[in-house]
Amino acid sequence: MTFNFKNVYINDVATIAGPYEKKGPISKYFDKSYSDFYFGEKTFEDAEVKMLSESVNKVLEKVGKDSADVFISGDLLNQIISSNLTALNLNIPYLGIYNACTTSTEGLILASSLIDSKKIKSAITSVSSHNCTSERQFRYPVEYGGSKPKVMTFTSTGACSAYVSNQKSNIKIESGTIGRVVDMGIKDVYNMGGVMAPAAAQTIYDHLKDTNRDISYYDLIVTGDLGIYGKEILKKYMQEVYNIELKKYNDCGVMLYDLENQDVYAGASGPACLPLVSYSLILKRMMKGELKRVLLVATGALHSPTLVNQKKSIPALSHAISLEVVE
């Protein structure tokens, strides 16, 4: 299902990153990055709340506002506590959302729909993820030091916020596609790229079909966090199932880190992965005129420890947002 939007714009963004992201190839584009996982706080969870709050405050500072009509946010922790505690101190009407690592595009679709329907004039959409909080919740605490297979992705540490409104800017949100849940029967909790790639393929195909567009319409298509193996699975899957060749394509999980020199397995994952790359490097390339049309395809594995412990397969979901430069 695809919605076309009129008069919905990204006015500004803010990105806060962690220590591995700080050492990555696009670190110069972040608003702020930390050298350790605690950020001066006592717990990893407090650190995640801190960076999410900082991203919201930073984007408000950039746009010269002190509020927005609604705050839409999500993260990976139980009951999305990072977003809840951030909202507690904002005094802004709040929608807490969860679609795993595709939450960033879900938030943009919701905000754009509210603005397009003239229910609101502005929104802040945010996401966060923290490597240590996520590992503790979904697998094992990092202190255990357990070995992991090479197909596993490394949860990114970051918080990203976008200020979206009906006030014209250089970047418009042209459309958004709500994805479908896909389950290919994969039970391997470490193979998230393989789990999510078919969902991304389904959403890309649905978006092109709904909009009656060829793949060449976009200067760049980026997926959320498939990693190096999931990226290749997607390319092969698109070719064999839909007869679509992905040429102008990359994955943010591959772009966020220096995969040859950083010990991050198959690349980055987490809700912050796609916006850390797209809100920094990709938007700057659009502002420079290097890219005019970009399709952001966030990907999410909808798994939980309960599913894994009961030996059930892991479903996946993907939502897409089309960004265009305003001529």
C-alpha angles and dihedrals in degrees: 000000000000129000124199115214131208125202096002115136141174103233097182144334139210130207128194117185141190134233100281091047089049089060093046129102098262099042093117090068096059121099091224139352135189130224097217138029097250100060088206093304129118097239138030089240091056088049091055092050089049096053093044091052090047092053091053093047091046095053091047089051091051095052093042094240133125097205148001134220092255140005116218117187145153142175140173102263126103110282087002088271095173091060093041094053092045090052090050091070099039102068089213124128104265139213114188113203138183130194097139112239094351091063094105094064091040088058092049092050092050093046093046092049092052092048094043091052089049093238089126137009101214143016141181113221117193143172136180141186133178124199096221098044092047095047091050092051103040104028127356134320110272089237088073090069093209120178118251134196122256093246091066120105126223116240109240121233111223149103125220133187133185127195107216124185148143090262109110118250137158094274123056129190099232101181145338133215122209110215133220127240111257126191119187094178097257114153099176107115090199097054098074093146091059091046095052104036096081091050090053090049092051092051095047090050093047091048093052092045094047093048095039090233135145119231088249090069089085126069089205138008117196128186124208113243115334094132126210095308098040089049091058092044090055094050092050093043093051091050097047100038103032102018089235120138115212106214107148093046141119140163123239090217088064095042099050098066140037095248094191096054106026123074097232101125111222095354139272131334137168135090091284094055100084097040093045087062101031097043091050117027101018098045090048090053089051091050089052092053094247091118127029104174124032131174114208111202110185116195131206137187107213096208133134135186088256093058092046095047090051090052094242125150121259120246122211139202138194133191126190135210124194115214124191135183113244108239 
